[in-house]
Amino acid sequence: MEGGSGRTPIAPEILFSLWLYATVEGVGSARTIARLTEAHDAYRWICGGVQVNHHTLSDFRGEHEAEFNGLLTDSVAALLAVKAVELKRVAQDGMRVRASAGASSFRRRGTLERCLEEARTQIETLKRQVEDDPGVMTRRQQAARERAQRERQERIEQALQRLPELEKLKEKQGKKTEDARASTTDAEATVMKMGDGGFRPAYNAQYATDTETQIIVGVEVSTAGSDMGQLVPMIDQVNERYSKNPQQWLVDGGYPAHNQLDQAETKTCVYAPIPKSRDDASDPCQPKPGDSQAVRDWRQRMGTDEARKVYKERAATAECVNALARERGLTRLRVRGRTKVRGVLLLHALAHNLMRTFALAPELLGFGTQHSPFR
C-alpha cells in the first residue's frame, strides 16, 4: 500500500490447512470455505482470528500445484522411512471427472476464428468508447470489462492452439478432421465417455496406490479419454519421486498396450487381464507370433492361479480409493486448466493419505504409537 507497509499476508499454513480439512469434509468451493470460516468452529479454529476471503483461497489452490506435488512426495517418503509403506505392489486406475465446461462451449475451427475476431473487435470498441467519453464508466468498471474481454480472447486463442492435437486424434480415429472441436471455456477439457455411458467434457484423473496400505503414491491428469499410454509415465513418476520401482504393478484392461509392456519390462512386473481371443478355440495366455518377450511373459504369467490371486487386489485398492475421492466431492471440477486440475487431484491425494496416516503411523502426526502396527 502506498505510504505504508500494508496488511500482513496470510500464513500459507492456514490456507493449506483450510483446503486440506475442507477436502476431507467434501467441500471443494472457495466461497463455501470462506463462509464456513465465519460460521463453523473447526474452520474458525484453523483461521485463529485471521480473516480469509474466497479470492485468496481460490488463488492459493490454483497457484501452488508444484508445492502440493512436493508435499505428496515428502509425506510418502516419511512413511517409507518408518517402514509404514514398503511400496512392493501398486495399483493404478483412471477416473473420469467432469470438467468445468459445458458441451455447448465446444466449437469447430471456423466458429472459433469468428469468435476470436469478434473478441478483438469488442476490445477495440471498448477502448474507443473510453477515449471518446472518459466518464462513460468508472475506472473499476473499465478495468473489469477490459479484463473480461481479454480473458475471453485468451480462452479462444487457447482453444485454437489445441485444435491441431484434436484434429490428429480425429484423423487417427478415421473421422473428419474438420469435426474436431475445442472448448472456449476450458481448452484442455476433452469430451469423454463417462461411467454412465454418456459423453461429457472431463479430465482423466490417474492415481497410483500402494495395495497394502492404500496410500496414494502417484498422481497425474490426462486429457485423453483412454487409459492407453498412461502406464509407463506413472511408473516413471513413482520412481522419480521415491527412487524405487515397485515389484508388481496392477492395472485394468485399458492399460496394457504391447509397447507399454515392452517399456515396463525392466522396471516392474505388470499384472493386467488379457483380452479375449476372437477365436474361442485359441488360448489367449499362449504366446502369439510377433509377440515380444515382454508380451509373451505377460501372457504366460496371467495364465497362472498365482497371478489371478494377485490381480484381485487391484479392484480392492484402486476402486476403493476412487470411491473415497468421489465421496469427498471429486465428481465435478471447479477449476479450469490441466495444472489447476492436477492441484485439485493432489489435494485429494494429500487428504486421503492424511487419514490413512492416522491408522498407519500416528507417531508422524504426534499421536503416539499405540495404534501403529509397524512399531
One Martini backbone bead per residue (centre of mass of N, CA, C, O) as a GRO file, in nm:
protein
  375
    1MET     BB    1   0.098   0.035   0.020
    2GLU     BB    2   0.074   0.359   0.004
    3GLY     BB    3   0.253   0.480   0.286
    4GLY     BB    4   0.284   0.164   0.357
    5SER     BB    5   0.305  -0.186   0.443
    6GLY     BB    6   0.051  -0.320   0.500
    7ARG     BB    7  -0.076  -0.623   0.512
    8THR     BB    8  -0.046  -0.914   0.647
    9PRO     BB    9   0.005  -1.207   0.534
   10ILE     BB   10  -0.116  -1.508   0.493
   11ALA     BB   11  -0.056  -1.798   0.609
   12PRO     BB   12  -0.011  -2.089   0.432
   13GLU     BB   13  -0.099  -2.289   0.656
   14ILE     BB   14  -0.391  -2.196   0.667
   15LEU     BB   15  -0.478  -2.247   0.373
   16PHE     BB   16  -0.398  -2.545   0.364
   17SER     BB   17  -0.572  -2.643   0.603
   18LEU     BB   18  -0.841  -2.564   0.485
   19TRP     BB   19  -0.826  -2.744   0.230
   20LEU     BB   20  -0.777  -3.014   0.372
   21TYR     BB   21  -1.029  -3.018   0.551
   22ALA     BB   22  -1.237  -2.971   0.326
   23THR     BB   23  -1.172  -3.227   0.163
   24VAL     BB   24  -1.248  -3.429   0.383
   25GLU     BB   25  -1.552  -3.292   0.394
   26GLY     BB   26  -1.635  -3.223   0.080
   27VAL     BB   27  -1.507  -2.935   0.014
   28GLY     BB   28  -1.461  -2.730  -0.308
   29SER     BB   29  -1.537  -2.431  -0.220
   30ALA     BB   30  -1.429  -2.117  -0.158
   31ARG     BB   31  -1.694  -1.984  -0.065
   32THR     BB   32  -1.769  -2.194   0.148
   33ILE     BB   33  -1.518  -2.163   0.324
   34ALA     BB   34  -1.553  -1.864   0.387
   35ARG     BB   35  -1.820  -1.909   0.543
   36LEU     BB   36  -1.708  -2.120   0.753
   37THR     BB   37  -1.503  -1.915   0.895
   38GLU     BB   38  -1.778  -1.783   1.039
   39ALA     BB   39  -1.966  -2.065   1.126
   40HIS     BB   40  -1.725  -2.271   1.193
   41ASP     BB   41  -1.525  -2.387   1.437
   42ALA     BB   42  -1.297  -2.534   1.284
   43TYR     BB   43  -1.233  -2.299   1.086
   44ARG     BB   44  -1.183  -2.084   1.303
   45TRP     BB   45  -0.944  -2.228   1.439
   46ILE     BB   46  -0.755  -2.226   1.195
   47CYS     BB   47  -0.751  -1.909   1.162
   48GLY     BB   48  -0.724  -1.742   1.436
   49GLY     BB   49  -0.871  -1.453   1.333
   50VAL     BB   50  -0.833  -1.476   1.035
   51GLN     BB   51  -0.914  -1.330   0.741
   52VAL     BB   52  -1.099  -1.495   0.469
   53ASN     BB   53  -1.122  -1.515   0.122
   54HIS     BB   54  -1.207  -1.657  -0.182
   55HIS     BB   55  -0.976  -1.542  -0.352
   56THR     BB   56  -0.739  -1.648  -0.185
   57LEU     BB   57  -0.816  -1.948  -0.195
   58SER     BB   58  -0.821  -1.980  -0.503
   59ASP     BB   59  -0.530  -1.885  -0.562
   60PHE     BB   60  -0.383  -2.093  -0.389
   61ARG     BB   61  -0.478  -2.348  -0.541
   62GLY     BB   62  -0.385  -2.250  -0.840
   63GLU     BB   63  -0.057  -2.173  -0.750
   64HIS     BB   64   0.031  -2.474  -0.579
   65GLU     BB   65   0.098  -2.746  -0.729
   66ALA     BB   66   0.403  -2.791  -0.670
   67GLU     BB   67   0.376  -2.801  -0.359
   68PHE     BB   68   0.181  -3.041  -0.345
   69ASN     BB   69   0.372  -3.237  -0.485
   70GLY     BB   70   0.597  -3.224  -0.268
   71LEU     BB   71   0.420  -3.318  -0.028
   72LEU     BB   72   0.364  -3.600  -0.132
   73THR     BB   73   0.654  -3.698  -0.137
   74ASP     BB   74   0.727  -3.638   0.163
   75SER     BB   75   0.501  -3.806   0.302
   76VAL     BB   76   0.576  -4.082   0.178
   77ALA     BB   77   0.873  -4.083   0.265
   78ALA     BB   78   0.808  -4.096   0.569
   79LEU     BB   79   0.667  -4.374   0.553
   80LEU     BB   80   0.914  -4.524   0.437
   81ALA     BB   81   1.113  -4.464   0.677
   82VAL     BB   82   0.905  -4.629   0.893
   83LYS     BB   83   0.772  -4.878   0.729
   84ALA     BB   84   0.463  -4.824   0.648
   85VAL     BB   85   0.586  -4.827   0.357
   86GLU     BB   86   0.706  -5.050   0.078
   87LEU     BB   87   0.638  -5.063  -0.227
   88LYS     BB   88   0.557  -5.352  -0.384
   89ARG     BB   89   0.244  -5.281  -0.459
   90VAL     BB   90   0.063  -5.141  -0.743
   91ALA     BB   91  -0.230  -4.946  -0.820
   92GLN     BB   92  -0.395  -4.845  -1.127
   93ASP     BB   93  -0.625  -4.567  -1.205
   94GLY     BB   94  -0.899  -4.426  -1.373
   95MET     BB   95  -1.090  -4.101  -1.361
   96ARG     BB   96  -1.373  -3.942  -1.456
   97VAL     BB   97  -1.394  -3.581  -1.455
   98ARG     BB   98  -1.584  -3.322  -1.454
   99ALA     BB   99  -1.581  -3.036  -1.614
  100SER     BB  100  -1.566  -2.670  -1.638
  101ALA     BB  101  -1.775  -2.741  -1.896
  102GLY     BB  102  -1.970  -2.709  -2.169
  103ALA     BB  103  -2.088  -2.847  -2.457
  104SER     BB  104  -2.145  -2.556  -2.598
  105SER     BB  105  -1.823  -2.466  -2.595
  106PHE     BB  106  -1.787  -2.634  -2.848
  107ARG     BB  107  -1.575  -2.560  -3.137
  108ARG     BB  108  -1.491  -2.497  -3.441
  109ARG     BB  109  -1.267  -2.336  -3.628
  110GLY     BB  110  -1.449  -2.126  -3.770
  111THR     BB  111  -1.590  -2.026  -3.508
  112LEU     BB  112  -1.333  -1.944  -3.353
  113GLU     BB  113  -1.236  -1.727  -3.553
  114ARG     BB  114  -1.487  -1.548  -3.521
  115CYS     BB  115  -1.467  -1.506  -3.213
  116LEU     BB  116  -1.190  -1.370  -3.218
  117GLU     BB  117  -1.270  -1.126  -3.390
  118GLU     BB  118  -1.491  -1.026  -3.197
  119ALA     BB  119  -1.311  -0.982  -2.948
  120ARG     BB  120  -1.125  -0.771  -3.077
  121THR     BB  121  -1.347  -0.569  -3.148
  122GLN     BB  122  -1.451  -0.521  -2.855
  123ILE     BB  123  -1.188  -0.403  -2.745
  124GLU     BB  124  -1.174  -0.160  -2.938
  125THR     BB  125  -1.449  -0.041  -2.867
  126LEU     BB  126  -1.391   0.007  -2.566
  127LYS     BB  127  -1.156   0.205  -2.609
  128ARG     BB  128  -1.313   0.420  -2.769
  129GLN     BB  129  -1.524   0.489  -2.554
  130VAL     BB  130  -1.320   0.598  -2.347
  131GLU     BB  131  -1.188   0.816  -2.528
  132ASP     BB  132  -1.454   0.977  -2.595
  133ASP     BB  133  -1.568   0.895  -2.280
  134PRO     BB  134  -1.429   0.890  -1.971
  135GLY     BB  135  -1.728   0.898  -1.805
  136VAL     BB  136  -1.891   0.631  -1.884
  137MET     BB  137  -1.695   0.500  -1.664
  138THR     BB  138  -1.541   0.358  -1.431
  139ARG     BB  139  -1.239   0.235  -1.355
  140ARG     BB  140  -1.349  -0.037  -1.255
  141GLN     BB  141  -1.529  -0.105  -1.495
  142GLN     BB  142  -1.313  -0.094  -1.709
  143ALA     BB  143  -1.129  -0.319  -1.594
  144ALA     BB  144  -1.343  -0.545  -1.596
  145ARG     BB  145  -1.404  -0.544  -1.904
  146GLU     BB  146  -1.117  -0.584  -2.006
  147ARG     BB  147  -1.067  -0.852  -1.863
  148ALA     BB  148  -1.299  -1.015  -1.988
  149GLN     BB  149  -1.211  -0.981  -2.287
  150ARG     BB  150  -0.923  -1.091  -2.257
  151GLU     BB  151  -1.000  -1.374  -2.149
  152ARG     BB  152  -1.167  -1.456  -2.393
  153GLN     BB  153  -0.942  -1.439  -2.600
  154GLU     BB  154  -0.751  -1.646  -2.462
  155ARG     BB  155  -0.945  -1.891  -2.477
  156ILE     BB  156  -0.967  -1.900  -2.786
  157GLU     BB  157  -0.665  -1.932  -2.843
  158GLN     BB  158  -0.636  -2.201  -2.688
  159ALA     BB  159  -0.835  -2.359  -2.864
  160LEU     BB  160  -0.674  -2.324  -3.131
  161GLN     BB  161  -0.408  -2.463  -3.022
  162ARG     BB  162  -0.560  -2.753  -2.975
  163LEU     BB  163  -0.677  -2.850  -3.248
  164PRO     BB  164  -0.445  -3.019  -3.379
  165GLU     BB  165  -0.467  -3.251  -3.173
  166LEU     BB  166  -0.770  -3.321  -3.237
  167GLU     BB  167  -0.730  -3.372  -3.542
  168LYS     BB  168  -0.538  -3.614  -3.513
  169LEU     BB  169  -0.739  -3.789  -3.358
  170LYS     BB  170  -0.952  -3.803  -3.579
  171GLU     BB  171  -0.767  -3.929  -3.794
  172LYS     BB  172  -0.702  -4.187  -3.627
  173GLN     BB  173  -1.027  -4.260  -3.618
  174GLY     BB  174  -1.145  -4.192  -3.916
  175LYS     BB  175  -1.217  -3.889  -3.913
  176LYS     BB  176  -1.302  -3.573  -3.944
  177THR     BB  177  -1.114  -3.291  -3.885
  178GLU     BB  178  -1.351  -3.070  -3.894
  179ASP     BB  179  -1.491  -3.200  -3.620
  180ALA     BB  180  -1.314  -3.059  -3.443
  181ARG     BB  181  -1.335  -2.959  -3.088
  182ALA     BB  182  -1.321  -2.670  -2.874
  183SER     BB  183  -1.306  -2.500  -2.575
  184THR     BB  184  -1.388  -2.166  -2.447
  185THR     BB  185  -1.353  -2.242  -2.136
  186ASP     BB  186  -1.177  -2.532  -2.165
  187ALA     BB  187  -0.929  -2.634  -2.372
  188GLU     BB  188  -0.836  -2.912  -2.207
  189ALA     BB  189  -1.093  -3.030  -2.240
  190THR     BB  190  -1.265  -3.354  -2.287
  191VAL     BB  191  -1.460  -3.563  -2.454
  192MET     BB  192  -1.607  -3.827  -2.261
  193LYS     BB  193  -1.664  -4.139  -2.143
  194MET     BB  194  -1.867  -4.229  -1.898
  195GLY     BB  195  -1.993  -4.439  -1.656
  196ASP     BB  196  -2.304  -4.394  -1.784
  197GLY     BB  197  -2.234  -4.358  -2.117
  198GLY     BB  198  -2.179  -4.073  -2.145
  199PHE     BB  199  -2.094  -3.745  -2.293
  200ARG     BB  200  -1.831  -3.538  -2.145
  201PRO     BB  201  -1.658  -3.304  -2.009
  202ALA     BB  202  -1.313  -3.400  -1.916
  203TYR     BB  203  -1.096  -3.575  -1.692
  204ASN     BB  204  -0.808  -3.793  -1.638
  205ALA     BB  205  -0.765  -3.950  -1.342
  206GLN     BB  206  -0.452  -4.051  -1.185
  207TYR     BB  207  -0.390  -4.333  -0.965
  208ALA     BB  208  -0.139  -4.448  -0.733
  209THR     BB  209  -0.150  -4.749  -0.518
  210ASP     BB  210  -0.089  -4.899  -0.233
  211THR     BB  211  -0.216  -5.209  -0.146
  212GLU     BB  212  -0.151  -5.241   0.166
  213THR     BB  213  -0.231  -4.913   0.254
  214GLN     BB  214  -0.368  -4.697   0.056
  215ILE     BB  215  -0.141  -4.518  -0.062
  216ILE     BB  216  -0.079  -4.244  -0.243
  217VAL     BB  217   0.203  -4.217  -0.495
  218GLY     BB  218   0.035  -4.111  -0.758
  219VAL     BB  219  -0.018  -3.823  -0.988
  220GLU     BB  220  -0.246  -3.762  -1.268
  221VAL     BB  221  -0.336  -3.585  -1.578
  222SER     BB  222  -0.562  -3.641  -1.852
  223THR     BB  223  -0.693  -3.566  -2.194
  224ALA     BB  224  -0.758  -3.862  -2.226
  225GLY     BB  225  -1.012  -4.112  -2.253
  226SER     BB  226  -0.771  -4.307  -2.228
  227ASP     BB  227  -0.537  -4.537  -2.065
  228MET     BB  228  -0.363  -4.544  -2.293
  229GLY     BB  229  -0.026  -4.461  -2.201
  230GLN     BB  230  -0.025  -4.442  -1.858
  231LEU     BB  231   0.182  -4.641  -1.734
  232VAL     BB  232   0.485  -4.548  -1.765
  233PRO     BB  233   0.463  -4.256  -1.651
  234MET     BB  234   0.389  -4.358  -1.360
  235ILE     BB  235   0.636  -4.529  -1.305
  236ASP     BB  236   0.837  -4.292  -1.339
  237GLN     BB  237   0.720  -4.113  -1.117
  238VAL     BB  238   0.768  -4.300  -0.874
  239ASN     BB  239   1.074  -4.322  -0.915
  240GLU     BB  240   1.133  -4.016  -0.892
  241ARG     BB  241   1.022  -3.974  -0.604
  242TYR     BB  242   1.164  -4.266  -0.452
  243SER     BB  243   1.381  -4.444  -0.592
  244LYS     BB  244   1.147  -4.668  -0.675
  245ASN     BB  245   1.038  -4.993  -0.779
  246PRO     BB  246   0.790  -5.177  -0.797
  247GLN     BB  247   0.738  -5.515  -0.835
  248GLN     BB  248   0.422  -5.453  -0.877
  249TRP     BB  249   0.165  -5.391  -1.142
  250LEU     BB  250  -0.179  -5.282  -1.139
  251VAL     BB  251  -0.416  -5.323  -1.410
  252ASP     BB  252  -0.632  -5.280  -1.645
  253GLY     BB  253  -0.740  -5.335  -1.981
  254GLY     BB  254  -0.658  -5.022  -2.074
  255TYR     BB  255  -0.320  -5.041  -2.063
  256PRO     BB  256  -0.182  -5.307  -2.225
  257ALA     BB  257   0.021  -5.216  -2.430
  258HIS     BB  258   0.285  -5.350  -2.586
  259ASN     BB  259   0.483  -5.105  -2.559
  260GLN     BB  260   0.441  -5.076  -2.251
  261LEU     BB  261   0.546  -5.356  -2.171
  262ASP     BB  262   0.830  -5.319  -2.285
  263GLN     BB  263   0.906  -5.066  -2.103
  264ALA     BB  264   0.830  -5.218  -1.816
  265GLU     BB  265   1.010  -5.473  -1.786
  266THR     BB  266   1.267  -5.330  -1.623
  267LYS     BB  267   1.076  -5.209  -1.371
  268THR     BB  268   0.825  -5.421  -1.375
  269CYS     BB  269   0.540  -5.623  -1.290
  270VAL     BB  270   0.270  -5.685  -1.493
  271TYR     BB  271  -0.089  -5.675  -1.412
  272ALA     BB  272  -0.315  -5.790  -1.669
  273PRO     BB  273  -0.563  -5.846  -1.864
  274ILE     BB  274  -0.659  -6.060  -2.120
  275PRO     BB  275  -0.783  -6.056  -2.407
  276LYS     BB  276  -1.013  -6.192  -2.586
  277SER     BB  277  -1.047  -6.420  -2.819
  278ARG     BB  278  -1.197  -6.463  -3.125
  279ASP     BB  279  -1.100  -6.751  -3.082
  280ASP     BB  280  -1.224  -6.997  -2.884
  281ALA     BB  281  -0.978  -7.208  -2.935
  282SER     BB  282  -0.800  -6.990  -2.825
  283ASP     BB  283  -0.524  -6.915  -2.615
  284PRO     BB  284  -0.440  -6.610  -2.470
  285CYS     BB  285  -0.183  -6.726  -2.292
  286GLN     BB  286  -0.053  -6.778  -2.554
  287PRO     BB  287   0.177  -6.726  -2.762
  288LYS     BB  288   0.234  -6.507  -3.038
  289PRO     BB  289   0.300  -6.401  -3.328
  290GLY     BB  290   0.510  -6.113  -3.263
  291ASP     BB  291   0.582  -6.136  -2.983
  292SER     BB  292   0.732  -6.026  -2.730
  293GLN     BB  293   0.883  -6.110  -2.442
  294ALA     BB  294   0.699  -5.940  -2.258
  295VAL     BB  295   0.427  -6.050  -2.371
  296ARG     BB  296   0.476  -6.347  -2.318
  297ASP     BB  297   0.511  -6.325  -2.013
  298TRP     BB  298   0.231  -6.203  -1.958
  299ARG     BB  299   0.055  -6.432  -2.062
  300GLN     BB  300   0.172  -6.658  -1.879
  301ARG     BB  301   0.126  -6.520  -1.606
  302MET     BB  302  -0.200  -6.481  -1.636
  303GLY     BB  303  -0.242  -6.811  -1.636
  304THR     BB  304  -0.210  -6.808  -1.335
  305ASP     BB  305  -0.321  -6.835  -1.012
  306GLU     BB  306  -0.136  -6.627  -0.878
  307ALA     BB  307  -0.212  -6.384  -1.061
  308ARG     BB  308  -0.515  -6.381  -0.996
  309LYS     BB  309  -0.476  -6.322  -0.696
  310VAL     BB  310  -0.321  -6.056  -0.725
  311TYR     BB  311  -0.533  -5.899  -0.909
  312LYS     BB  312  -0.761  -5.861  -0.688
  313GLU     BB  313  -0.624  -5.600  -0.558
  314ARG     BB  314  -0.702  -5.377  -0.751
  315ALA     BB  315  -1.001  -5.321  -0.682
  316ALA     BB  316  -0.959  -5.298  -0.367
  317THR     BB  317  -0.792  -5.032  -0.419
  318ALA     BB  318  -0.869  -4.838  -0.657
  319GLU     BB  319  -1.182  -4.830  -0.615
  320CYS     BB  320  -1.170  -4.722  -0.326
  321VAL     BB  321  -1.023  -4.456  -0.379
  322ASN     BB  322  -1.227  -4.343  -0.583
  323ALA     BB  323  -1.474  -4.348  -0.394
  324LEU     BB  324  -1.360  -4.153  -0.181
  325ALA     BB  325  -1.323  -3.914  -0.371
  326ARG     BB  326  -1.624  -3.887  -0.444
  327GLU     BB  327  -1.725  -3.845  -0.151
  328ARG     BB  328  -1.529  -3.572  -0.151
  329GLY     BB  329  -1.624  -3.433  -0.450
  330LEU     BB  330  -1.493  -3.592  -0.713
  331THR     BB  331  -1.718  -3.507  -0.977
  332ARG     BB  332  -1.661  -3.185  -1.004
  333LEU     BB  333  -1.502  -2.927  -1.137
  334ARG     BB  334  -1.386  -2.574  -1.044
  335VAL     BB  335  -1.158  -2.585  -1.252
  336ARG     BB  336  -0.914  -2.467  -1.502
  337GLY     BB  337  -0.697  -2.665  -1.620
  338ARG     BB  338  -0.449  -2.889  -1.575
  339THR     BB  339  -0.293  -2.768  -1.334
  340LYS     BB  340  -0.538  -2.720  -1.144
  341VAL     BB  341  -0.642  -3.008  -1.148
  342ARG     BB  342  -0.389  -3.133  -1.021
  343GLY     BB  343  -0.419  -2.980  -0.755
  344VAL     BB  344  -0.683  -3.119  -0.671
  345LEU     BB  345  -0.577  -3.412  -0.676
  346LEU     BB  346  -0.356  -3.362  -0.461
  347LEU     BB  347  -0.544  -3.285  -0.230
  348HIS     BB  348  -0.689  -3.559  -0.222
  349ALA     BB  349  -0.434  -3.725  -0.166
  350LEU     BB  350  -0.351  -3.583   0.100
  351ALA     BB  351  -0.614  -3.639   0.253
  352HIS     BB  352  -0.607  -3.944   0.232
  353ASN     BB  353  -0.321  -3.990   0.361
  354LEU     BB  354  -0.384  -3.863   0.631
  355MET     BB  355  -0.598  -4.074   0.721
  356ARG     BB  356  -0.400  -4.319   0.694
  357THR     BB  357  -0.180  -4.222   0.899
  358PHE     BB  358  -0.342  -4.261   1.158
  359ALA     BB  359  -0.321  -4.584   1.122
  360LEU     BB  360  -0.009  -4.632   1.048
  361ALA     BB  361   0.151  -4.337   1.166
  362PRO     BB  362   0.080  -4.142   1.430
  363GLU     BB  363   0.368  -4.034   1.513
  364LEU     BB  364   0.389  -3.829   1.271
  365LEU     BB  365   0.131  -3.661   1.422
  366GLY     BB  366   0.150  -3.686   1.748
  367PHE     BB  367  -0.022  -3.980   1.855
  368GLY     BB  368   0.162  -4.195   1.892
  369THR     BB  369   0.188  -4.585   1.894
  370GLN     BB  370  -0.062  -4.774   1.967
  371HIS     BB  371  -0.180  -4.803   1.645
  372SER     BB  372   0.085  -4.916   1.535
  373PRO     BB  373   0.198  -5.204   1.340
  374PHE     BB  374   0.524  -5.088   1.297
  375ARG     BB  375   0.641  -5.118   1.622
   0.00000   0.00000   0.00000
